[in-house]
Amino acid sequence: MKFILILFVCINDPLIPIESTCIMQPLDMTFDSMEECRLGAEYIYKDINDPNVHMTSFCAQKNLTSI
């Protein structure tokens, strides 16, 4: 089982159309534990230090198989 990080990002800007204000983005990287996933989210939060950007995230455990 692997963990994936899914981010929800919203930008507080009156010039952006409402349908473009927020996005949901699963990251391409995987994590081996919930703690690694949590730390990955924390790193992203610190890296994007903008008062007009609001983020939340969650880690989902998935059974990923190779194709």
N, C-alpha and C positions, 0 to 999 in steps of 0.2 A: 504494500500500500504506500502511496505517495500522497503528499499534500500539495495542493495548488493554491495560489494566492489570487483572489479576485478583488480588484479595486473598483470602487465607485468614486468618481472624481466630478466635482461640480465647481464651476467658475462663476464667481459673483461679478458679473459685468453687464450693465444695462444695455449694451450695444449688441450682445450676443442673442440670437433668437432663442426662445424658450426651449425649442426642440434640440438645440445644440448645447444647452447649459450643462447637462450632466452626461457622463458616459460610464459604461460598465466595461471593464477590461480584465479578462483573465490573463495572467502573466504566462509567458512561455516556459518559465523555469519551474522546476518541481523541487520539493523539499522532502527530506527523510523523516522529519518529525514536526509536530505542531509548534514546538519551541522555535525551530529554524524558520518556519513560516512566519511566526509572530515577529521574530527579529528582522526578517526581510521586509515586512510591512513597516516596522519602526524605522528602518533605514530609509525607505522611500519617503516616509512622512518628514524625516529630518532633511532629506535632500531637497524636497520641494517646500521651501520655506517662503510662502507667499500668502499674505493675509486674505487674498481674494480667491484662493483655491482651498476648497473644503473636501476632505477625503474621509472615507471609511473603507473598511475591507473585511473580508473574512477568509479563513482557510478552510478548504474543503478536502476531505480525505477521499481519494479515488483509487480504484484498482485499475491501474493503467496497464494495457497490454501492447506489445509491439505488433505492428502490422507489416 
